Amino acid sequence: MSTQRKPEIVEEAVSDESVRDYLAAHPDFFERHRELLGTLRLPHQVNGTISLVERQVSVLRQKDLKLERKLKELLSVARTNDVLAAKIHQLCLRLLSADTLQATLQTCETALRTGFDADHAVLVLFRDPAMFDDIDAGRFFRPVHKDDPAVKPFATFLKGVSPRCGQIRDAQRNFLFGEDTNEIGSCALVPLGPKSELGFLAIGSADANRFHPAMSIDFLARIGDLIAAALKRY
């Protein structure tokens, strides 16, 4: 009587990558095989071992915290934008009420210093300075011919159509704020009209991070548009 050998079962080696790929392709695997969840353990740096479900809950909780922080950041930006929008609205109303160039300039300077926290502000108007001998606006108002050599350091900016933020060169700082002003950490240059046809507004800050190239310039552009429209009346 012969004895028939049973066929040997050859187990194929299963790599970690193939298991990972299978689970990724079948995310409902553990839902269909719930009995396995109680036997799985994942290492944990603090609590020794936890179940897969607990680990998933922990991961989801971390994601929720990140989303919560992101939501708080977005809400903070929204509140800041609401405040800026309200201040720009007030500036618009005050500019509408100003019926002289002197009053318009005073309104602009007051709004920039008190409403928009500008450490220094200068409005450069491309006109003949002799036309404004009767205007007393202090260092805020700077009428100058557009071809004046002192304006050459701004040539690149004047060719653009949008505000520019960041640090300024010494020649630009000296023209705008005076050679004795050293506390300009950053500055925003805002065109008045297309390609600064009327002039431009300079807002200086002692904070080097107050105006930086990556910041949003939408509100600065709106301020420039409002002031340009008000100046066109004169």
PEGIDA-V555677 format. One record per run of one state. SS is the DSSP state (h for helix, s for strand, l for the rest). FROM is the first residue (numbers start at 0). TO is the last residue. If there is no record, write none. Layout:
# PEGIDA-V555677
SS/FROM/TO
SS/FROM/TO
This chain:
# PEGIDA-V555677
l/0/14
h/15/24
l/25/27
h/28/31
l/32/32
h/33/35
l/36/40
s/41/43
l/44/46
s/47/49
l/50/50
h/51/96
l/97/99
h/100/114
l/115/118
s/119/125
l/126/127
h/128/131
l/132/136
h/137/139
s/140/143
l/144/147
h/148/157
l/158/162
s/163/165
l/166/168
h/169/176
l/177/184
s/185/191
l/192/192
h/193/195
l/196/197
s/198/204
l/205/216
h/217/230
l/231/233
